[in-house]
Amino acid sequence: MSHKLQALLIAAVLGVSTLGLAACDSNDGPAEEAGESLDNATDNAGDAMGDAADNTSDAMDNAADETSDAMDNAGDEMDDATDDHSN
């Protein structure tokens, strides 16, 4: 077989293969659809975990602020109590 004929045959096979692959993109099979569903579920789970982490961080910040405020108030009350007894 000559090199030109061989190259032409290879080009024809690659061209037909490319067209076949392009046709597959428009008609997703069950495995492709399942893969896309799994990708979407994974993305949604990641987003939910990120949201939960943000909410937990916010709750911890709020709890720390409330604890700090309570400690400040307790310290103020102790100062007031000792001031009242020292007079």
C-alpha positions in Angstrom: 0.0 0.0 0.0 1.4 3.4 -0.9 2.0 6.1 1.7 -0.5 8.4 0.2 -3.2 5.8 0.2 -2.3 4.8 3.8 -2.4 8.5 4.9 -5.8 8.9 3.2 -7.2 5.8 4.8 -6.0 7.0 8.3 -7.5 10.5 7.7 -10.8 8.9 6.7 -10.9 6.7 9.7 -10.1 9.6 12.0 -12.7 11.8 10.3 -15.4 9.2 10.8 -14.4 8.6 14.4 -14.6 12.3 15.1 -18.1 12.5 13.6 -19.1 9.5 15.7 -17.8 11.2 18.9 -19.5 14.4 18.0 -22.8 12.6 17.6 -22.4 11.0 21.0 -22.4 14.3 22.8 -25.9 15.2 21.8 -27.4 11.9 23.0 -26.2 11.2 26.5 -26.6 7.6 27.5 -27.6 6.4 30.9 -24.1 6.3 32.2 -23.4 9.8 31.1 -26.6 11.1 32.7 -25.8 9.2 35.9 -22.3 10.7 35.9 -23.8 14.2 35.5 -26.3 13.6 38.3 -23.5 12.4 40.5 -21.4 15.5 39.7 -24.4 17.7 40.5 -25.1 15.9 43.8 -21.4 16.2 44.7 -21.4 20.0 44.0 -24.6 20.4 46.0 -23.2 18.5 48.9 -20.1 20.6 48.8 -22.1 23.8 48.8 -24.2 22.6 51.7 -21.1 21.7 53.7 -19.7 25.1 53.0 -22.9 26.8 54.2 -23.0 24.6 57.3 -19.4 25.6 58.1 -20.2 29.3 57.7 -23.3 28.9 59.9 -21.3 27.1 62.5 -18.6 29.7 62.4 -21.2 32.5 62.8 -22.8 30.7 65.7 -19.5 30.2 67.5 -18.7 33.9 67.0 -22.0 34.9 68.5 -21.5 32.5 71.4 -18.1 34.0 72.1 -19.5 37.5 71.9 -22.3 36.6 74.3 -19.9 34.9 76.7 -17.6 37.9 76.6 -20.5 40.3 77.3 -21.6 38.1 80.2 -18.1 38.1 81.7 -17.9 41.8 81.4 -21.2 42.2 83.1 -20.2 39.9 85.9 -17.0 41.8 86.3 -18.9 45.1 86.5 -21.3 43.7 89.1 -18.3 42.5 91.2 -16.7 45.9 91.0 -20.0 47.5 92.0 -20.4 45.1 94.9 -16.9 45.7 96.2 -17.4 49.5 95.8 -20.6 49.4 97.8 -18.8 47.5 100.7 -15.7 49.6 100.8 -17.6 52.8 101.5 
